Amino acid sequence: MPGVRRYLKQNIGREVVVQCWGFSARGRLHAEKGDGLVLVDVSLLDEESRAPVWQSMPGELMIPAPGVRFVQVLP
């Protein structure tokens, strides 16, 4: 998937939403590595909750590549 990696590298520093299995994360894309994505200024959304709410999380979040279902770069 070289095209996907190139696209992500072009968007480092932009805000993204990453959909994973069971939760979504929103934050600034800090790094793209072969084993996953690193986000900073992160908010998490528990998709299994009855009333989903974005909750802030301090620090960085490493999302392993196999858990990523979808990445959207926000305007």
Residue, then its C-alpha position, 0 to 999 in steps of 0.5 A: m500500500p505505498g500510495v496510502r503511506r505516501y498520502l499519510k506522509q503528505n498529511i502529517g501535521r493535519e487533523v485526522v479521524v481514524q476509525c478502528w475496531g470498536f473506537s474512533a480517534r481524532g487528533r493531529l497526525h504526528a507520524e506514520k510508521g510501517d507498524g501504525l499511526v501516531l496521533v497527538d492532541v487526541s480525543l477518543l470516541d467509544e462507538e459501543s457507548r449508548a451516547p457517544v461523546w468525544q473525550s480528550m486524552p493527554g499525550e500521544l496515541m499509537i494506533p497499530a496498523p492492523g487495527v486501522r479501518f479508515v483514515q479521514v483527513l479533516p479540512 
